[in-house]
Amino acid sequence: MINIFAKNALESERDIIIEINGNCMAPLLNPKQKVLIKPVKKYTDIEIGNVVLFEDKSTNNFVVHRVNYVLNEFVITSGDNNPFYDPIIKKNEILGLVCSQYNPITITNTLIKPLYFINSVKMNSKFKEYCFTDSPVPIIKELKSLNYSIVAIHNKAKIHLIESDIIKTTPVAYFLGYEFNDDKHNHIPKNLTDAILRTEVFPKQSNIEDEINAINFLYGKGDY
């Protein structure tokens, strides 16, 4: 249960010490480990990688999780040991920063920069920094030999990008603008993909630029 005195102390800009109960942040934080929590002075300082404390209003418990994404006044958090993201919360719902030796703990984003391969029929000068090919299969096989996960982005995919943990199995190569067929030259066999995902909230027609922006957002490089 929420310790009302601890919550009041943080809201009064006083440090507190709490004991970790679960293993969702292991091995960084382990059960029965005591950690220092410092109040948030400026919500604009909250950044990807911070380990934060907030209140789970559905269970009336404190939660200590990592900030995975920052979107204006909203953040998405998750336990390092959890396969799913938490519900989106506002920055002002964060009560404190988990600290070590009075410095906020920040987990460095170690995600390897993704690779993009776009169907040649979608060629556009906007995407000159990316690779275009109408023969994706040889490239996919070569990438798999280098331990890349292969993700095809398709607007009719059942699973949304943010619902997948494929980003944690870095490195990842994304293929955009392709259809699926085992025999056609510029198509991708489904059995060569590790995931087929969409970037739109609802399955609908999307464009390459929006898809790339959505992927970049997950890697902390988006313009959102």
TATA-V92552 format. One record per residue. N is the residue number from 0. PHI is phi in degrees with one decimal (* if undefined). PSI is psi in whole degrees, 0 to 359 (none if undefined). Layout:
n = (N;N)
phi = (PHI;PHI)
psi = (PSI;PSI)
This chain:
n = (0;1;2;3;4;5;6;7;8;9;10;11;12;13;14;15;16;17;18;19;20;21;22;23;24;25;26;27;28;29;30;31;32;33;34;35;36;37;38;39;40;41;42;43;44;45;46;47;48;49;50;51;52;53;54;55;56;57;58;59;60;61;62;63;64;65;66;67;68;69;70;71;72;73;74;75;76;77;78;79;80;81;82;83;84;85;86;87;88;89;90;91;92;93;94;95;96;97;98;99;100;101;102;103;104;105;106;107;108;109;110;111;112;113;114;115;116;117;118;119;120;121;122;123;124;125;126;127;128;129;130;131;132;133;134;135;136;137;138;139;140;141;142;143;144;145;146;147;148;149;150;151;152;153;154;155;156;157;158;159;160;161;162;163;164;165;166;167;168;169;170;171;172;173;174;175;176;177;178;179;180;181;182;183;184;185;186;187;188;189;190;191;192;193;194;195;196;197;198;199;200;201;202;203;204;205;206;207;208;209;210;211;212;213;214;215;216;217;218;219;220;221;222;223)
phi = (*;-62.2;-84.4;-62.3;-69.6;-65.4;-63.6;-63.9;-63.9;-63.9;-67.1;-95.4;63.5;-116.4;-70.4;-136.5;-122.8;-126.2;-107.0;-73.6;-100.9;-106.8;-114.0;-70.0;-111.2;-67.8;-90.1;-64.5;-127.0;-119.5;-53.3;74.8;-73.3;-94.7;-129.5;-87.5;-115.3;-107.5;-64.2;-78.7;-85.7;-135.8;-66.2;-69.0;-84.4;-68.1;-137.7;-58.2;104.7;-61.5;-99.2;-127.2;-115.0;-144.8;-99.3;-86.6;-68.3;-75.2;-115.9;59.8;-123.1;-73.3;-128.9;-115.1;-137.7;-92.8;-78.3;-95.1;-143.5;-122.0;-134.5;55.2;-91.8;-110.7;-135.8;-117.1;-118.8;-164.4;-73.8;-57.8;-99.0;-100.2;-84.3;-124.1;-84.0;-78.5;-59.1;-61.9;-128.9;-85.1;-56.1;-73.8;-87.9;-76.4;-88.4;-166.5;-106.1;-74.9;-124.2;-130.2;53.6;67.0;-121.6;-57.3;-78.4;-125.1;-91.0;-62.9;-72.4;-99.8;-63.5;-76.6;-53.5;-72.7;-102.7;-121.8;-129.6;-118.6;-57.1;-57.4;-68.8;-98.3;-56.1;-152.6;-62.0;-64.2;-107.9;-63.0;-82.3;-105.7;-95.8;-112.8;-156.4;-105.7;-129.8;-72.4;-61.6;-59.0;-66.0;-59.9;-63.2;-66.1;-64.5;-63.6;-67.8;-99.6;69.1;-80.8;-85.6;-105.9;-120.3;-98.7;-96.1;-144.2;-67.2;-103.7;-64.3;-71.4;-102.0;-82.2;-50.7;-73.4;-83.9;-99.5;-97.9;-61.3;-62.7;-81.5;-101.5;-65.9;-81.9;-126.5;-114.7;-103.9;-115.5;-121.4;87.1;-106.0;-104.4;-119.8;-165.6;-75.9;-110.5;-78.4;-58.9;-102.3;-110.1;-115.9;-66.3;-58.8;-72.7;-94.8;-96.7;-91.9;-162.5;-119.5;-130.2;-114.6;-108.2;-85.0;-60.9;-114.6;-60.3;-158.5;-63.8;-134.1;-111.6;-59.6;-60.8;-65.0;-64.2;-64.6;-60.5;-65.0;-65.8;-60.0;-58.4;-67.6;-93.5;75.8;-122.4;-76.3;-97.9;-75.2)
psi = (152;131;106;328;321;318;316;324;315;319;339;13;41;144;153;166;131;164;132;133;321;186;19;344;12;147;2;312;131;158;138;359;135;134;150;133;125;140;153;120;317;119;339;345;349;129;165;132;337;142;124;162;132;172;127;103;339;333;353;40;156;146;133;107;170;143;118;322;146;126;96;243;6;154;153;128;166;149;140;332;7;145;350;158;155;163;148;138;164;153;322;0;349;125;327;169;131;129;157;122;41;18;136;138;124;126;117;135;107;14;132;139;129;158;145;134;126;139;132;333;345;12;134;142;340;335;29;340;354;170;136;139;144;11;73;333;311;323;316;315;321;317;321;326;341;13;27;143;139;120;124;130;125;134;345;10;147;325;134;150;316;345;350;146;17;331;336;350;54;156;159;139;127;134;123;141;13;152;179;124;139;340;335;143;312;27;169;127;132;328;354;355;149;338;146;117;159;161;345;152;316;146;113;172;134;165;162;318;315;322;316;318;320;318;314;326;319;335;12;22;9;166;12;none)
